[in-house]
């Protein structure tokens, strides 16, 4: 992706004549653009996915594919908990253990908490009124 371009973005809907609502496929933020500001993104399915390409542009951020496990005392301090992360586009050998502060705002992490079998773990999830966990990316811990 060229540094002066944004994207790749996915068309969500046409708002009015010539104006489109687009969604950033990494951050999931929606923005409006006039069609005169848009350029077609040509993607070759045999190469890297648009999501992986966009994530590669953010050299120190990676996309979370799944939260696999957790370590630490759930009844203790949240800051002492660690979570095993599977990164999008990477295999199991690249999984890392990430501290609470790295994953707490990630929506895949929040989904993991909300669907956990333990009531204590579910209680760690953000409440709807303060839920701003829309981010899909994380900057991994240096020592992970």
For each residue, the residues with C-beta under 8 A, 3 or more apart:
1: 5 7 8 53 54 57
2: 5
3:
4:
5: 1 2 39
6: 9 24
7: 1 22 24 25 41 54
8: 1 25 41 43 50 53 54
9: 6 22 23 24 25 31 33 41
10: 22 23 25
11: 14 20 21 22
12: 20 21 22 23 30
13: 20 21
14: 11 19 20 21
15: 19 20 21 32
16: 19
17:
18: 34 35 36
19: 14 15 16 32 33 34 35
20: 11 12 13 14 15 32 33 34 35 38
21: 11 12 13 14 15 30 31 32
22: 7 9 10 11 12 30 31 32 33 38
23: 9 10 12 28 29 30
24: 6 7 9 27 28 29 30 31 54
25: 7 8 9 10 28 50 51 54
26: 51 54 55 58 63 136 137
27: 24 134 135 136 137
28: 23 24 25 107 134 135 136
29: 23 24 134
30: 12 21 22 23 24
31: 9 21 22 24
32: 15 19 20 21 22
33: 9 19 20 22 37 38
34: 18 19 20 37 38
35: 18 19 20 38
36: 18
37: 33 34
38: 20 22 33 34 35
39: 5
40:
41: 7 8 9 50
42:
43: 8 47 50
44: 47
45:
46:
47: 43 44
48: 52 53 56 89
49: 52 53 89
50: 8 25 41 43 53 54
51: 25 26 54 55 63 88
52: 48 49 55 56 63 88 89
53: 1 8 48 49 50 56 57
54: 1 7 8 24 25 26 50 51 57 58
55: 26 51 52 58 61 62 63 88 89 137
56: 48 52 53 59
57: 1 53 54
58: 26 54 55 61 137
59: 56
60: 139
61: 55 58 137 138 139
62: 55 87 88 90 137 138 139 140
63: 26 51 52 55 87 88 89 136 137
64: 67 85 86 87 88 103 106 108 109 136 137 138
65: 86 87 88 89 90 108
66: 85 86 108 112
67: 64 70 83 84 85 86 103 108 109 112
68: 83 84 85 86 95
69: 83 84
70: 67 74 81 82 83 84 121
71: 81 82 83 84 97
72: 76 80 81 82
73: 76 80 81
74: 70 81 118 120 121 124
75: 120
76: 72 73 80 81
77: 80 81
78: 81 100 104 124
79: 99 100 101
80: 72 73 76 77 100
81: 70 71 72 73 74 76 77 78 99 100
82: 70 71 72 97 98 99 100
83: 67 68 69 70 71 97 98 100 103 109 112
84: 67 68 69 70 71 95 96 97 98
85: 64 66 67 68 95 96 97 98 103 138 140
86: 64 65 66 67 68 90 92 95
87: 62 63 64 65 90 94 95 96
88: 51 52 55 62 63 64 65
89: 48 49 52 55 63 65
90: 62 65 86 87 93 94 95
91: 94
92: 86 95
93: 90
94: 87 90 91
95: 68 84 85 86 87 90 92
96: 84 85 87 140 141 144
97: 71 82 83 84 85 144
98: 82 83 84 85 102 103 138 140 141 144
99: 79 81 82 102 103 141 144
100: 78 79 80 81 82 83 103 104
101: 79 104
102: 98 99 138 139 140 141
103: 64 67 83 85 98 99 100 106 109 138
104: 78 100 101 109 133
105: 109 132 133 135
106: 64 103 109 110 133 135 136 137 138
107: 28 110 111 133 134 135 136
108: 64 65 66 67 111 112 136
109: 64 67 83 103 104 105 106 112 113 133
110: 106 107 113 114 125 126 131 133
111: 107 108 114 115
112: 66 67 83 108 109 115 116
113: 109 110 116 121 122 124 125
114: 110 111 122 125
115: 111 112 122
116: 112 113 121 122
117: 121
118: 74 121 122
119: 122 123
120: 74 75 123 124
121: 70 74 113 116 117 118 124
122: 113 114 115 116 118 119 125
123: 119 120
124: 74 78 113 120 121
125: 110 113 114 122
126: 110 130 131 132 133
127: 130 131
128: 131
129:
130: 126 127
131: 110 126 127 128
132: 105 126
133: 104 105 106 107 109 110 126
134: 27 28 29 107
135: 27 28 105 106 107 138
136: 26 27 28 63 64 106 107 108
137: 26 27 55 58 61 62 63 64 106
138: 61 62 64 85 98 102 103 106 135
139: 60 61 62 102
140: 62 85 96 98 102 144
141: 96 98 99 102 144
142:
143:
144: 96 97 98 99 140 141
